[in-house]
Amino acid sequence: MTTIADFTVNKPDGTPLDLAEKKGKVLLVVNVASKCGFTPQYEGLEELQRKYADKGFEVLGFPCNQFAGQEPGNAEEIASFCKLTYDVTFPIMQKIEVNGDGAIPLYEWMKSEAPGLMGTKSVKWNFTKFLIDREGNVVRRYAPNDAPASIEKDIAALL
């Protein structure tokens, strides 16, 4: 059986991060963008990160420029924006693709484990969220317009 621990992603500088290191944590994996109508969700994501980090929770942000070019920056610009604008402390990974031929394996797996409306697999927009349990299984997919606060009860139940 596949879990999140079977995947490796890249940090902003290109060095690999073996997600097996995250096993035992509850994760919220989010494709993020700096110039999107949903960008203010960084604030709610950071609130969840700070509130539950000591209980074994972590947000993982994956910048993605596939939706209307809303994440045009390089790794340094993205990190600076997140820190200066929203005081983000959770990890922001290397910019990725979530759909199409260039989609990273982690996203291909999460999309197949938790399809969207009517069984669609594509990520529809920035700030789609995937909740992962401590064993590394996808629990649920949330739409971009699902505010981080609305997910809190599901996170707390897994902690």
N, C-alpha and C positions, 0 to 999 in steps of 0.2 A: 504494500500500500504506500502510495506517495504522500509525503507531508512536506511542509515548508522547509524542513531540515534537509531535504534532498536538493535544494537549490543554492546557487551562489549568485550574488549580484555584485555590482561594482559601486564602491564609494565614489564621491565626486572626483577624486584624483586618479580614478581608474584601478585602484587596488581592490582585489576581491574581498568580499565579505561572505563567509560561509554561514548561511542562515541556520545551520545546526547550532550555532552559538546562541540563537534566540529561542531554542527549544526550552520549554518550561515557562515561557512568557506568553501572555495574551497580547496579540499584536493587532493593530489597525493599520492596514496597508492602504495608502491613498496615492492616487496620481494627482499631483499638484501643479499649479500654474500661477505665475505672479500677476498676470494681467487679465484675470477672469472675473466675472461677476460673483463667483463663489470664493474668490481669494480671501475675503474676510473670515472664511472658515478656519484659516490658520489660527486665529485667536481661540476658537473653541477647541481645536485639536490640541493646542498648547495647554489649555486649561485641563483637558483630560490627562495629558502627559504628566503635568505637575501633580495633579490630584492622585493619580494611581500608580505612578512610577515605583514607589516604594512597596507596592503590592505585587509587582511583577508585570506591569503593563508598559507597552511602548508603541508609539506611533512611528511608522516608517513612511517617509515621504519620497515619492518618485516623480521628479519633474518630467513633464511630458509636453511636447510642442505640437502634438498631432491635432489639436482642436483649435482651429482659427488662429494658429501661430501665437498662442497666449503665453508661451514660455520661451521667449526668444534668447534669453541670456545664456552666458556660459556658466560653468560651475561656480566660479568666484562671484559673479553678479547675482546668481540665485541665492547663494549662501548669505551674501551681504544683505539682500532684500529681506530674506526671512528673519535674520537677526535684528536688523535695524527697524523694520516695520512691525514685526510681531514678536520679537524676542524669543524666537523658536529655539528650543533646546533639544528637540527630538532629531534623530538623524535624517538628513536629506541626502538621498543617494544620487548616483550619476543619472543624467537625463536619459530617458528611455522612450521606447515606443510600446504602446499597450495593445495595438491592433495591427493587423496586416502581417506581411512577410517579415518585418523587422521586430515584431513583438518579442519581448524576452520570454524565456521559458516559464519563469515564475508567473507571469500574467496569463500565459496560455493555460497553465494548470488551474489558477484561481478561477478564471472565466469558465472552465469546464466543470469545476466543482460547484460553482454557484452562478448558474446562468441568470441573465437578466429577465425582464418581462417577456412572457410568452416564449421562454427558452432561448432567447437570443444570447449569443456569447460575447459580442462586441461590447467594449466599454463605450458608452454613449457620449461622455463628456468628462471634463476635469472634475476632480473631487469625488469620483466614484470610490467607495470604500469597501474593503474586504476585512471582516473580522475573523481572526485566527485564534483557536483555543490553545491551551498550554501544550497539547500533544502535537500541535502543528497542523491541525485540520481546519479547513475553511468552514466556518459556521454560517456565515451569511454575507450577502452583498447588499450594499446600501447605495441608493441613487445619489447623484450629485446634490440634489436639493434637500437631502436628509441632513439636517444640521447635526454637528457633533454632539450637542446636548441631548438630542433625541436618541442617540445610540448608547448613552451612558448606562442605562439600566441593563442593557445586554452585556456590556463590558463588565459591570459590577457582578453580574450573575456568574461570569466565568472566573472571576477572581476569588 
